[in-house]
Amino acid sequence: MEISQIETNLTDAQVELIEHQVKTEKFKNNVQEIFIDVFNQDEFTQKVDSIFNEIFQGSRNG
């Protein structure tokens, strides 16, 4: 593998890392807004799963 290929792969990995960091921060902020005492454990889990799917898996289709 040539240095130019490694640099391209590194750049791609950095872009992907930044995208994941942004998604992770968005997920963290959305989950922090959930008031745990409003939901039972199952409802809370479903809400967190829904937020996760919306942020991380929803972007795979678009």
Backbone as a chain_set.jsonl record, in Angstrom:
{"seq": "MEISQIETNLTDAQVELIEHQVKTEKFKNNVQEIFIDVFNQDEFTQKVDSIFNEIFQGSRNG", "coords": {"N": [[0.855, -1.175, 0.0], [0.571, 2.17, -0.846], [1.818, 5.353, 0.341], [0.078, 7.455, -0.266], [-2.367, 6.156, -0.474], [-2.701, 5.294, 2.142], [-2.893, 7.767, 3.43], [-5.285, 8.702, 2.318], [-7.061, 6.759, 3.309], [-6.779, 7.301, 6.029], [-7.782, 9.915, 6.179], [-10.445, 9.43, 5.425], [-11.204, 7.819, 7.579], [-10.961, 9.649, 9.657], [-12.972, 11.499, 9.012], [-15.216, 9.859, 9.256], [-15.029, 9.254, 11.972], [-15.479, 11.78, 13.124], [-18.13, 12.182, 12.298], [-19.385, 10.15, 13.772], [-18.813, 11.035, 16.343], [-20.335, 13.377, 16.463], [-22.922, 12.302, 16.194], [-22.956, 10.726, 18.506], [-22.814, 12.662, 20.519], [-25.222, 13.999, 20.046], [-27.018, 11.911, 20.612], [-26.428, 11.484, 23.341], [-27.225, 13.976, 24.417], [-29.989, 13.937, 23.812], [-30.861, 11.706, 25.28], [-30.295, 12.516, 27.864], [-32.295, 14.323, 28.27], [-34.506, 12.891, 28.917], [-36.789, 12.196, 31.422], [-36.387, 10.062, 33.926], [-38.107, 9.274, 35.959], [-40.609, 9.549, 34.929], [-41.174, 7.466, 33.292], [-41.643, 3.883, 33.247], [-39.305, 1.13, 33.597], [-39.297, -0.413, 31.194], [-40.551, 1.332, 29.363], [-38.739, 3.449, 29.398], [-36.46, 2.174, 28.358], [-37.403, 1.559, 25.787], [-37.747, 4.139, 24.79], [-35.101, 5.128, 24.798], [-33.954, 3.281, 23.012], [-35.389, 3.951, 20.721], [-34.503, 6.579, 20.248], [-31.793, 6.033, 19.784], [-31.958, 4.425, 17.446], [-33.076, 6.274, 15.672], [-31.051, 8.2, 15.459], [-28.586, 6.811, 14.887], [-29.066, 4.478, 13.236], [-30.926, 5.364, 11.42], [-29.573, 7.104, 9.754], [-28.154, 5.463, 8.102], [-29.763, 4.715, 6.056], [-30.115, 6.981, 4.669]], "CA": [[0.0, 0.0, 0.0], [1.356, 3.39, -0.969], [1.547, 6.382, 1.35], [-1.107, 8.233, -0.664], [-3.538, 5.345, -0.126], [-2.818, 5.335, 3.597], [-3.378, 9.102, 3.774], [-6.7, 8.738, 1.945], [-7.781, 5.944, 4.293], [-6.755, 8.031, 7.293], [-8.722, 11.027, 6.036], [-11.784, 8.839, 5.464], [-11.447, 7.38, 8.954], [-11.15, 10.853, 10.473], [-14.302, 12.023, 8.691], [-16.177, 8.939, 9.861], [-14.935, 9.446, 13.421], [-16.159, 13.042, 13.448], [-19.567, 11.938, 12.134], [-19.826, 9.354, 14.918], [-18.749, 11.891, 17.529], [-21.496, 14.27, 16.403], [-24.091, 11.472, 16.487], [-22.88, 10.324, 19.907], [-23.158, 13.841, 21.323], [-26.658, 14.21, 19.868], [-27.675, 10.845, 21.366], [-26.238, 11.786, 24.766], [-28.08, 15.112, 24.766], [-31.389, 13.528, 23.757], [-31.142, 10.781, 26.383], [-30.251, 13.293, 29.097], [-33.547, 15.06, 28.393], [-35.564, 11.984, 29.36], [-36.96, 12.136, 32.867], [-36.511, 8.632, 34.228], [-39.221, 9.027, 36.867], [-41.86, 9.624, 34.164], [-41.345, 6.202, 32.588], [-41.169, 2.667, 33.906], [-38.05, 0.68, 32.982], [-39.521, -0.818, 29.805], [-40.813, 2.535, 28.567], [-37.479, 4.168, 29.3], [-35.617, 1.42, 27.428], [-37.96, 1.751, 24.447], [-37.475, 5.52, 24.401], [-33.671, 5.2, 24.483], [-33.766, 2.519, 21.77], [-35.958, 4.745, 19.641], [-33.574, 7.679, 19.984], [-30.605, 5.437, 19.179], [-32.272, 4.023, 16.071], [-33.296, 7.484, 14.882], [-29.796, 8.91, 15.231], [-27.508, 6.005, 14.323], [-29.468, 3.586, 12.166], [-31.678, 6.112, 10.43], [-28.669, 7.734, 8.807], [-27.626, 4.463, 7.168], [-30.668, 4.63, 4.909], [-30.19, 8.237, 3.962]], "C": [[0.901, 1.239, 0.0], [0.934, 4.406, 0.093], [0.294, 7.17, 0.996], [-2.391, 7.468, -0.339], [-3.775, 5.37, 1.383], [-3.372, 6.69, 4.039], [-4.867, 9.236, 3.455], [-7.531, 7.945, 2.942], [-7.863, 6.65, 5.634], [-7.74, 9.191, 7.262], [-10.158, 10.525, 6.111], [-12.157, 8.421, 6.882], [-11.689, 8.57, 9.87], [-12.533, 11.459, 10.249], [-15.379, 11.163, 9.35], [-16.188, 9.087, 11.381], [-15.667, 10.711, 13.846], [-17.67, 12.871, 13.332], [-20.114, 11.158, 13.325], [-19.791, 10.163, 16.21], [-19.95, 12.823, 17.589], [-22.766, 13.495, 16.758], [-24.125, 11.07, 17.954], [-23.27, 11.474, 20.821], [-24.659, 14.122, 21.244], [-27.447, 13.174, 20.666], [-27.609, 11.133, 22.863], [-27.162, 12.92, 25.201], [-29.555, 14.728, 24.785], [-31.758, 12.616, 24.927], [-31.151, 11.531, 27.719], [-31.554, 14.056, 29.331], [-34.71, 14.2, 28.88], [-35.608, 11.984, 30.887], [-37.303, 10.704, 33.251], [-37.722, 8.348, 35.108], [-40.579, 9.089, 36.161], [-42.189, 8.282, 33.517], [-41.008, 5.027, 33.503], [-39.95, 2.173, 33.122], [-38.23, 0.301, 31.515], [-39.762, 0.384, 28.896], [-39.534, 3.343, 28.351], [-36.556, 3.498, 28.277], [-36.101, 1.608, 25.994], [-37.658, 3.152, 23.925], [-36.006, 5.678, 23.989], [-33.378, 4.456, 23.184], [-34.261, 3.309, 20.561], [-35.033, 5.896, 19.255], [-32.319, 7.154, 19.293], [-30.855, 5.102, 17.708], [-32.438, 5.236, 15.167], [-31.963, 8.141, 14.506], [-28.779, 8.058, 14.469], [-27.956, 5.161, 13.136], [-30.242, 4.302, 11.077], [-30.791, 6.731, 9.369], [-28.085, 6.742, 7.809], [-28.48, 4.404, 5.893], [-30.652, 5.902, 4.086], [-28.886, 8.848, 3.598]], "O": [[1.866, 1.324, 0.759], [-0.156, 4.325, 0.659], [-0.48, 7.519, 1.888], [-3.394, 8.076, 0.032], [-4.915, 5.457, 1.839], [-4.225, 6.753, 4.924], [-5.622, 9.817, 4.235], [-8.588, 8.404, 3.374], [-8.896, 6.605, 6.302], [-8.459, 9.417, 8.236], [-10.994, 11.128, 6.784], [-13.282, 8.642, 7.331], [-12.533, 8.504, 10.763], [-13.187, 11.884, 11.201], [-16.334, 11.682, 9.929], [-17.251, 9.048, 12.001], [-16.399, 10.699, 14.836], [-18.413, 13.365, 14.181], [-21.191, 11.474, 13.83], [-20.65, 9.989, 17.075], [-20.519, 13.034, 18.66], [-23.591, 13.976, 17.534], [-25.186, 11.07, 18.579], [-23.986, 11.27, 21.801], [-25.29, 14.443, 22.251], [-28.432, 13.514, 21.322], [-28.615, 11.036, 23.566], [-27.81, 12.827, 26.243], [-30.292, 15.148, 25.676], [-32.842, 12.74, 25.497], [-31.94, 11.205, 28.605], [-31.878, 14.397, 30.469], [-35.774, 14.72, 29.216], [-34.589, 11.795, 31.551], [-38.382, 10.204, 32.932], [-38.309, 7.27, 35.006], [-41.594, 8.716, 36.748], [-43.351, 7.997, 33.228], [-40.193, 5.153, 34.416], [-39.606, 2.749, 32.09], [-37.399, 0.658, 30.68], [-39.233, 0.443, 27.786], [-39.285, 3.854, 27.259], [-35.951, 4.167, 27.44], [-35.292, 1.796, 25.086], [-37.347, 3.324, 22.746], [-35.704, 6.285, 22.962], [-32.629, 4.954, 22.344], [-33.62, 3.325, 19.511], [-34.81, 6.152, 18.071], [-31.836, 7.753, 18.332], [-30.058, 5.453, 16.837], [-31.988, 5.224, 14.021], [-31.777, 8.581, 13.371], [-28.174, 8.533, 13.507], [-27.269, 5.139, 12.115], [-30.213, 3.881, 9.921], [-31.2, 6.872, 8.217], [-27.571, 7.151, 6.768], [-27.988, 4.089, 4.809], [-31.114, 5.916, 2.945], [-28.854, 9.92, 2.993]]}, "num_chains": 1, "name": "protein.A"}
